[in-house]
Amino acid sequence: MVPLGLLAKRLDFEGILTVSTISYDDEHNQKELKVTYLPEVDLKGKKILLIDEIADSGVTLQKLRETFTNHYQVRELKIATLVVNKAKSAVIPDFSVLAGTGEWIHFPWELK
């Protein structure tokens, strides 16, 4: 949520929805993806920008792309991430800031 909040503030944009998923455990091992929250909203025919911190395996982004296309029936979906693992990710975002090397990335908001 941190990248989304920063971008929304910078763009002075208030039309934000969140989706929640879980797929990694505390040791950074990827488990079965679970979508834990989807908003009940009509997005049919809308243009959507999906923002996430990282495209690592791409499993989460792939599932969400299918969900936004099939369930919400959006007209256009673009994906933006801070980091993309181009060697490993099944989904390459439309916009990204950094290309990762495969090492686990610790974002400041994840530190305990």
C-alpha positions as a Markdown table, in Angstrom:
| # | Residue | x | y | z |
|---|---|---|---|---|
| 1 | Met | 0.0 | 0.0 | 0.0 |
| 2 | Val | 2.9 | 2.3 | 0.5 |
| 3 | Pro | 3.8 | 2.8 | -3.2 |
| 4 | Leu | 0.1 | 3.3 | -4.0 |
| 5 | Gly | -0.2 | 6.0 | -1.3 |
| 6 | Leu | 2.9 | 7.8 | -2.4 |
| 7 | Leu | 1.8 | 7.8 | -6.1 |
| 8 | Ala | -1.8 | 8.9 | -5.3 |
| 9 | Lys | -0.5 | 11.8 | -3.2 |
| 10 | Arg | 1.9 | 12.8 | -6.0 |
| 11 | Leu | -0.8 | 12.7 | -8.6 |
| 12 | Asp | -3.4 | 14.2 | -6.3 |
| 13 | Phe | -5.7 | 11.3 | -7.0 |
| 14 | Glu | -8.4 | 10.0 | -4.7 |
| 15 | Gly | -10.0 | 7.2 | -6.7 |
| 16 | Ile | -8.2 | 4.3 | -4.9 |
| 17 | Leu | -9.3 | 0.7 | -4.4 |
| 18 | Thr | -7.3 | -2.0 | -2.6 |
| 19 | Val | -7.1 | -5.7 | -3.2 |
| 20 | Ser | -5.5 | -8.0 | -0.7 |
| 21 | Thr | -3.5 | -11.2 | -1.5 |
| 22 | Ile | -1.2 | -13.5 | 0.4 |
| 23 | Ser | 1.3 | -15.9 | -1.1 |
| 24 | Tyr | 4.6 | -15.6 | 0.8 |
| 25 | Asp | 5.4 | -16.9 | 4.3 |
| 26 | Asp | 7.7 | -15.2 | 6.8 |
| 27 | Glu | 10.8 | -17.0 | 5.3 |
| 28 | His | 9.9 | -15.6 | 1.8 |
| 29 | Asn | 8.8 | -18.9 | 0.4 |
| 30 | Gln | 5.9 | -18.6 | -2.1 |
| 31 | Lys | 2.9 | -20.7 | -1.2 |
| 32 | Glu | -0.5 | -21.0 | -2.8 |
| 33 | Leu | -1.9 | -17.5 | -3.7 |
| 34 | Lys | -5.0 | -16.5 | -1.8 |
| 35 | Val | -7.0 | -13.5 | -2.7 |
| 36 | Thr | -8.3 | -12.3 | 0.7 |
| 37 | Tyr | -10.2 | -9.2 | -0.4 |
| 38 | Leu | -11.7 | -7.9 | -3.6 |
| 39 | Pro | -13.9 | -4.7 | -3.5 |
| 40 | Glu | -17.5 | -4.9 | -4.5 |
| 41 | Val | -17.5 | -2.2 | -7.2 |
| 42 | Asp | -18.5 | -1.9 | -10.8 |
| 43 | Leu | -15.3 | -1.4 | -12.9 |
| 44 | Lys | -16.8 | -2.6 | -16.2 |
| 45 | Gly | -15.4 | -0.6 | -19.1 |
| 46 | Lys | -13.0 | 1.4 | -16.9 |
| 47 | Lys | -9.2 | 1.9 | -17.3 |
| 48 | Ile | -7.3 | 0.6 | -14.3 |
| 49 | Leu | -3.8 | 1.0 | -13.1 |
| 50 | Leu | -2.8 | -1.9 | -10.8 |
| 51 | Ile | 0.1 | -1.0 | -8.5 |
| 52 | Asp | 2.3 | -3.4 | -6.5 |
| 53 | Glu | 5.7 | -3.3 | -4.9 |
| 54 | Ile | 7.3 | -6.0 | -6.9 |
| 55 | Ala | 6.8 | -8.4 | -9.8 |
| 56 | Asp | 8.8 | -11.4 | -8.5 |
| 57 | Ser | 7.3 | -14.6 | -9.8 |
| 58 | Gly | 4.4 | -12.7 | -11.4 |
| 59 | Val | 1.9 | -15.2 | -9.9 |
| 60 | Thr | 0.0 | -12.5 | -8.0 |
| 61 | Leu | -0.1 | -10.1 | -10.9 |
| 62 | Gln | -1.2 | -12.8 | -13.3 |
| 63 | Lys | -4.1 | -13.8 | -11.0 |
| 64 | Leu | -5.1 | -10.1 | -10.5 |
| 65 | Arg | -4.9 | -9.5 | -14.3 |
| 66 | Glu | -7.3 | -12.4 | -14.9 |
| 67 | Thr | -9.6 | -11.1 | -12.1 |
| 68 | Phe | -9.7 | -7.6 | -13.4 |
| 69 | Thr | -10.3 | -8.8 | -17.0 |
| 70 | Asn | -12.8 | -11.5 | -16.3 |
| 71 | His | -14.6 | -10.6 | -13.0 |
| 72 | Tyr | -14.5 | -6.8 | -13.3 |
| 73 | Gln | -14.5 | -6.7 | -17.1 |
| 74 | Val | -12.2 | -3.6 | -17.2 |
| 75 | Arg | -11.6 | -2.0 | -20.6 |
| 76 | Glu | -7.9 | -1.6 | -20.0 |
| 77 | Leu | -5.5 | -2.7 | -17.3 |
| 78 | Lys | -1.9 | -1.4 | -16.9 |
| 79 | Ile | 0.4 | -2.7 | -14.2 |
| 80 | Ala | 3.1 | -0.7 | -12.4 |
| 81 | Thr | 5.6 | -1.9 | -9.8 |
| 82 | Leu | 8.7 | -0.5 | -8.1 |
| 83 | Val | 10.8 | -3.6 | -8.9 |
| 84 | Val | 10.5 | -6.3 | -11.5 |
| 85 | Asn | 12.5 | -9.6 | -11.7 |
| 86 | Lys | 12.7 | -9.8 | -15.5 |
| 87 | Ala | 14.4 | -13.2 | -15.4 |
| 88 | Lys | 11.7 | -14.8 | -13.3 |
| 89 | Ser | 8.4 | -12.9 | -13.5 |
| 90 | Ala | 5.6 | -14.4 | -15.5 |
| 91 | Val | 4.2 | -10.9 | -15.9 |
| 92 | Ile | 6.3 | -7.9 | -17.0 |
| 93 | Pro | 4.7 | -4.7 | -15.7 |
| 94 | Asp | 3.9 | -1.9 | -18.1 |
| 95 | Phe | 5.8 | 0.4 | -15.8 |
| 96 | Ser | 8.6 | -0.3 | -13.3 |
| 97 | Val | 11.4 | 1.6 | -11.6 |
| 98 | Leu | 14.1 | -1.0 | -11.0 |
| 99 | Ala | 15.0 | -4.4 | -12.3 |
| 100 | Gly | 15.8 | -6.9 | -9.6 |
| 101 | Thr | 18.5 | -9.5 | -9.5 |
| 102 | Gly | 16.6 | -12.3 | -7.9 |
| 103 | Glu | 17.7 | -11.5 | -4.4 |
| 104 | Trp | 14.8 | -10.9 | -1.9 |
| 105 | Ile | 14.2 | -7.2 | -1.6 |
| 106 | His | 13.4 | -5.7 | 1.8 |
| 107 | Phe | 11.3 | -2.6 | 1.5 |
| 108 | Pro | 11.5 | -0.1 | 4.4 |
| 109 | Trp | 7.8 | -0.6 | 5.3 |
| 110 | Glu | 8.4 | -4.4 | 5.7 |
| 111 | Leu | 11.1 | -4.1 | 8.3 |
| 112 | Lys | 10.1 | -5.2 | 11.9 |
